[in-house]
Amino acid sequence: MKVQVVATSEGLPVAFYIHAGAESAQTGRRGLALDLPAGSILYTDAGYPDYVAEDLFNEASGSQQQTARRQNSKRPH
């Protein structure tokens, strides 16, 4: 079992999504219904290398997803 959590910059959890451990992190990320204020920054770890979903989120939400990149990432920070 995995739990994806969205928290404020103060560390308060505001959303979560529980899914099977065999599912990818991208599945969990897509399961989160994010309603963030425009201009928000969503920080994610290196387990979220779905560039298409990242671009769609950035364009559609007026917010920005910043993902910690792996060394071999094809996309810079």
FENTA-V279591 format. One record per residue. N is the residue number from 0. NEAR is the number of other ideal C-beta (glycine too) atoms within 10 Angstrom. Layout:
n=N near=NEAR
n=N near=NEAR
This chain:
n=0 near=8
n=1 near=15
n=2 near=10
n=3 near=19
n=4 near=12
n=5 near=20
n=6 near=12
n=7 near=9
n=8 near=8
n=9 near=5
n=10 near=6
n=11 near=8
n=12 near=10
n=13 near=11
n=14 near=14
n=15 near=13
n=16 near=16
n=17 near=11
n=18 near=16
n=19 near=9
n=20 near=6
n=21 near=8
n=22 near=12
n=23 near=13
n=24 near=17
n=25 near=15
n=26 near=15
n=27 near=20
n=28 near=21
n=29 near=15
n=30 near=14
n=31 near=14
n=32 near=8
n=33 near=14
n=34 near=10
n=35 near=16
n=36 near=8
n=37 near=7
n=38 near=9
n=39 near=16
n=40 near=10
n=41 near=19
n=42 near=13
n=43 near=18
n=44 near=10
n=45 near=12
n=46 near=16
n=47 near=21
n=48 near=16
n=49 near=19
n=50 near=12
n=51 near=8
n=52 near=14
n=53 near=20
n=54 near=12
n=55 near=12
n=56 near=19
n=57 near=14
n=58 near=8
n=59 near=8
n=60 near=17
n=61 near=11
n=62 near=15
n=63 near=14
n=64 near=20
n=65 near=12
n=66 near=19
n=67 near=12
n=68 near=15
n=69 near=11
n=70 near=5
n=71 near=5
n=72 near=13
n=73 near=8
n=74 near=10
n=75 near=5
n=76 near=7
